[in-house]
Amino acid sequence: MSGVPLAEKIKALQAIEDELPAVLIIHRFPEGGVEYMSPRGCKELGYTLEEIQEMGQEYYNRCFNPQDVEDYVPKIMALVQTSPEEDSIVSFFQQVRLAGNDEWEWHLSTTRVFFRDETGTPTHLITCAIPIDPLHHVTSKLKRLLKENLFLRQHQHIFAELTKREKEILRLTALGYSAGEMAKKLHISEKTAVTHRRNVKSKINAESLYDLTKFAQAFDLI
């Protein structure tokens, strides 16, 4: 449909949107905000299309979990830099707040460039969003991954401050090594191993072996 005006492309979508098992959203780019959303999506969010359009960037803040943004925004920014001939897409999971529900609902979304101006510059993106059954096993895994990603972001600066030796002490501690066993393996004195272990616990604010193990697992030390 190259060269077809934006309004006509949207009209073509409207002719089939009721037959699709997904919500269709046309986003303005790069200013953000919604150009068009299928009626099913508006109903699920609890807003009219006009209200969503008037929100502008606030639409994203109000309807989506900001914790997911760091995962999919870089993918979308890379997408718009592709040439028209590549016809690329990106897929990602995101959490949406539906009308009358305080909990986030997981959706699988796929986005691609929908419209380019006469210079080939993207001006609109299209997203197809499909809800994931809350009873599906994927949902529980996604929630666990979200918690892990959040933990990583919150503690990345602490992990970066650990020395190479401290990271090794953390790894061995999480694996159940005693101070004596660590000392022998690392060719250091037991007193030095105990000091390193104490410093690690202090830096990551660990109160138990569980805390140490959780931290080590989060950063793929074990």
Secondary structure, 3 states (H helix, E strand, C coil): CCCCCHHHHHHHHHCCHHHCCCEEEEEECCCCCEEEECHHHHHHHCCCHHHHHHHCCHHHHHHECHHHHHHHHHHHHHHCCCCCCCCCEEEEEEEEECCCCCCEEEEEEEEEEEEECCCCCEEEEEEEEEECCCCCHHHHHHHHHHHHHHHHHHHHHHHHHCCHHHHHHHHHHHCCCCHHHHHHHHCCCHHHHHHHHHHHHHHCCCCCHHHHHHHHHHCCCC
